[in-house]
Amino acid sequence: MIKAFVVGHPIAHSRSPMIHGHWLATLGLDGSYERIDVAPEDFGTFLRGLKADGFAGGNVTLPHKEAAFTGADVLTDAARRIGAVNTLSFDGQGRLVGDNTDAVGFTAHLDETLGPDWLSVDAGDVVILGAGGAARAVVAGLLDRPATRILVANRTRSRSEAIAGLDPTRVEAVDWDGLDDALRGARLLVNTTSLGMTGKPQLDIALENLPADCAVADIVYSPLETPLLAAAAARGHRVIDGLGMLLHQAVPGFERWFGTRPVVTRELRALIVADLVAKR
């Protein structure tokens, strides 16, 4: 039996076991996927014991993504660009490979919702709210797409400038006070902050300057409809919730561990939505 995991601290809230458990069941595979709670001070020992414990790999969530980055034997280009690891596996030489699938998870859901050709070179700017690890992943994914410019707005400008360093020719730091002007040319607005998440303050921005054809995305998936998405939908904008990114980022890891590429289906989405509703 092939074994995989998700590790974090805390970890009880993770929906990853539901996602991978659903795929294992529907595909009829002999495998397991478990939650493992590991304190930060014990994470290095945990990594070193993975092979002996019989794991093919697993997912990494907060607060261990940076520690997994430094602890992996080999890093993918995506992991290097983002500076964090959310997926671990072993290569043919037995080396621990660190990858980050958040970027492809975001763009896959964007394609699914809006179509792969929606974001063309002359369509307009992408405006990113926030400058943390999630913003870095989203920008990394969008750099593989033909967006004209990517504008990163954060209250601490130095953090936005650090993300702009991914590609200074296409990514630009924007002062939070200048956000209203940045929105005028936006084709896509993406919130990568935790504002609007259950238990967090709301994201307080005005949408009046958004062009009518601008789509609005939020990586938060609890609640599924954040106040930002509700306000955007009320104005007639197309909206992209955060659940799709969670589902699609899980696909590459499952394929590596279990040897079969799963599909994100309406049935899987409904399963996770029902769980989110039940635990509100």
C-alpha positions in Angstrom: 0.0 0.0 0.0 1.3 3.5 -0.9 1.2 6.0 1.9 1.1 9.8 1.7 0.3 12.6 4.2 -0.3 16.2 4.9 1.8 17.7 7.7 1.3 21.0 9.6 0.8 22.5 13.0 -2.1 22.6 13.7 -3.5 20.2 11.0 -7.0 19.1 12.1 -8.6 21.7 9.8 -7.0 20.4 6.6 -9.3 19.3 3.8 -6.5 17.5 2.0 -7.4 14.0 3.5 -10.9 14.5 2.1 -9.6 15.4 -1.4 -7.1 12.6 -1.6 -9.3 10.1 0.1 -12.0 10.8 -2.4 -9.6 10.2 -5.3 -8.2 7.0 -3.8 -11.8 5.6 -3.3 -13.1 6.6 -6.8 -10.0 5.3 -8.6 -10.0 2.1 -6.5 -6.3 2.5 -5.5 -4.6 0.8 -2.6 -3.3 3.8 -0.7 -3.7 6.0 2.3 -3.4 9.7 3.1 -3.2 10.9 6.7 -2.9 14.1 8.7 0.3 14.4 10.8 0.7 17.2 13.3 4.4 18.1 13.8 5.7 20.9 15.9 8.2 23.2 14.2 11.1 22.0 16.4 10.4 18.4 15.3 10.0 19.0 11.6 13.6 18.2 10.6 13.4 14.8 12.3 10.1 14.2 10.6 11.6 14.8 7.2 14.6 12.5 7.8 12.3 9.7 8.8 9.9 9.8 5.8 11.5 7.0 3.8 12.0 4.7 6.8 8.3 5.3 7.7 7.3 4.1 4.2 5.9 7.3 2.8 5.9 8.0 -0.9 5.6 11.7 -0.1 3.0 14.2 1.0 1.8 17.8 1.4 3.2 20.5 3.6 1.2 23.3 5.1 1.7 26.1 7.6 4.0 26.6 9.4 6.4 24.2 7.6 6.6 25.4 4.0 9.9 27.3 4.4 11.4 24.5 6.5 10.5 22.0 3.8 12.2 24.3 1.2 15.5 24.1 3.2 15.1 20.4 4.1 14.5 19.0 0.6 17.4 17.4 -1.2 16.2 18.7 -4.6 14.0 21.6 -5.5 11.9 22.1 -8.6 12.0 25.4 -10.5 8.6 26.3 -9.2 9.7 25.8 -5.6 12.8 27.9 -6.1 10.8 30.7 -7.7 8.2 30.7 -4.9 10.7 30.1 -2.1 8.5 27.5 -0.3 7.5 23.8 -0.7 4.0 22.4 -0.4 4.6 19.0 -2.0 7.2 16.3 -1.2 8.1 13.2 -3.1 11.1 10.9 -3.8 12.9 10.7 -7.1 14.4 7.6 -8.7 17.6 8.2 -6.8 15.8 8.3 -3.5 16.3 12.0 -3.0 13.6 14.1 -1.3 12.1 16.4 -3.9 10.5 19.7 -2.9 7.9 21.2 -5.2 5.3 24.0 -5.0 2.0 23.4 -6.8 0.1 26.5 -5.7 1.0 28.4 -8.9 -0.3 25.7 -11.2 -3.3 25.2 -8.9 -4.3 28.9 -9.2 -3.9 29.0 -13.0 -5.6 25.7 -13.6 -8.7 27.0 -11.7 -8.5 30.3 -13.6 -8.5 28.4 -16.9 -11.4 26.2 -15.8 -13.4 29.3 -14.8 -12.6 31.8 -17.5 -10.9 29.8 -20.3 -7.2 29.5 -21.1 -7.2 32.3 -23.6 -9.0 34.8 -21.5 -5.9 36.7 -20.2 -4.3 38.0 -23.4 -1.3 40.4 -23.8 -3.5 43.4 -24.6 -6.3 42.6 -22.2 -5.2 44.7 -19.2 -3.3 44.4 -16.0 -3.5 41.9 -13.2 -3.7 43.5 -9.7 -2.5 41.4 -6.8 -3.5 42.3 -3.2 -1.0 41.2 -0.6 2.7 40.2 -0.8 3.1 37.0 1.2 3.8 33.5 0.1 0.4 33.1 -1.6 1.0 36.2 -3.6 4.4 35.0 -4.7 2.8 31.7 -5.9 0.0 33.5 -7.8 2.5 35.9 -9.5 4.8 33.0 -10.4 1.9 31.2 -12.1 0.8 34.3 -13.9 4.3 35.0 -15.2 3.7 32.0 -17.4 0.7 33.7 -18.9 0.6 36.6 -21.4 -0.5 39.3 -19.0 0.7 42.8 -19.9 1.6 43.8 -16.3 1.3 42.4 -12.8 0.8 45.1 -10.2 1.4 44.0 -6.5 -0.2 46.2 -3.9 0.7 45.8 -0.2 0.8 48.1 2.8 4.5 47.3 3.3 6.0 48.3 -0.1 9.3 46.5 0.5 7.4 43.2 0.4 5.7 44.1 -2.9 9.1 45.1 -4.3 10.5 41.7 -3.3 7.9 39.9 -5.4 8.5 42.3 -8.3 12.0 41.0 -8.3 10.6 37.7 -9.8 10.5 39.6 -13.1 11.1 43.4 -12.9 10.1 43.8 -16.6 6.6 42.6 -15.9 5.9 42.9 -12.2 5.6 46.2 -10.5 5.1 47.2 -6.8 2.2 49.6 -6.2 1.6 51.7 -3.1 -1.6 50.7 -1.3 -2.7 54.4 -1.4 -2.5 54.2 -5.2 -4.7 51.1 -5.5 -7.7 53.0 -6.8 -5.7 54.2 -9.8 -4.2 50.7 -10.4 -7.7 49.2 -10.6 -8.7 51.3 -13.5 -6.8 49.2 -16.0 -7.3 45.8 -14.3 -8.4 42.7 -16.2 -8.0 40.6 -13.1 -8.0 41.4 -9.4 -6.7 38.8 -7.0 -6.9 38.9 -3.2 -4.1 36.8 -1.7 -4.4 38.1 1.8 -6.3 36.4 4.6 -8.6 39.4 4.9 -12.2 38.2 4.5 -11.4 34.7 5.8 -13.7 33.3 8.5 -12.6 35.0 11.8 -10.5 37.7 10.1 -11.4 41.3 9.3 -12.9 42.1 6.0 -10.9 43.5 3.1 -11.8 47.1 2.8 -11.3 48.3 -0.7 -13.5 50.2 -3.2 -14.4 48.5 -6.5 -15.9 51.5 -8.3 -12.8 51.9 -10.5 -12.8 48.3 -11.8 -13.7 48.0 -15.5 -16.9 46.1 -16.2 -15.0 43.1 -17.8 -12.6 42.7 -14.9 -12.8 39.4 -13.1 -12.2 39.1 -9.3 -10.5 36.2 -7.6 -10.0 35.4 -3.9 -7.7 32.6 -2.7 -9.7 32.4 0.6 -12.2 29.4 0.5 -13.7 29.7 4.0 -16.2 31.3 3.5 -16.6 30.2 -0.1 -18.1 33.6 -1.0 -16.0 36.3 0.7 -17.2 39.8 1.1 -14.9 40.8 -1.8 -16.5 38.3 -4.1 -20.0 39.1 -3.0 -19.4 42.8 -3.7 -17.8 42.0 -7.1 -20.7 39.7 -8.1 -23.2 42.4 -7.1 -21.5 44.7 -9.6 -21.7 42.1 -12.3 -18.0 41.0 -12.3 -17.1 37.3 -12.9 -15.8 35.8 -9.7 -13.4 33.0 -8.9 -13.4 31.5 -5.4 -10.4 30.0 -3.6 -11.7 26.4 -3.5 -10.6 25.6 -7.0 -7.0 26.5 -6.3 -7.0 24.1 -3.3 -8.4 21.3 -5.4 -6.2 21.8 -8.4 -3.0 22.2 -6.5 -3.5 18.7 -5.1 -3.5 17.0 -8.5 0.3 16.9 -9.2 1.2 15.4 -5.8 -1.4 12.6 -6.0 -0.1 11.7 -9.5 3.5 11.4 -8.2 2.6 9.3 -5.2 0.0 7.0 -6.5 0.8 6.9 -10.3 -2.6 8.0 -11.6 -3.6 11.6 -12.5 -6.9 12.5 -10.8 -9.5 14.8 -12.1 -11.2 17.7 -10.2 -14.9 17.0 -10.6 -18.1 18.6 -9.5 -18.6 15.7 -7.2 -15.4 16.4 -5.4 -16.1 20.1 -5.2 -19.6 19.4 -3.7 -18.0 17.1 -1.1 -15.7 19.9 0.1 -18.4 22.6 -0.1 -20.7 20.4 2.1 -17.9 20.1 4.7 -17.3 23.8 4.7 -20.9 24.5 5.2 -21.2 21.9 8.0 -18.3 23.4 9.9 -19.2 27.1 9.6 
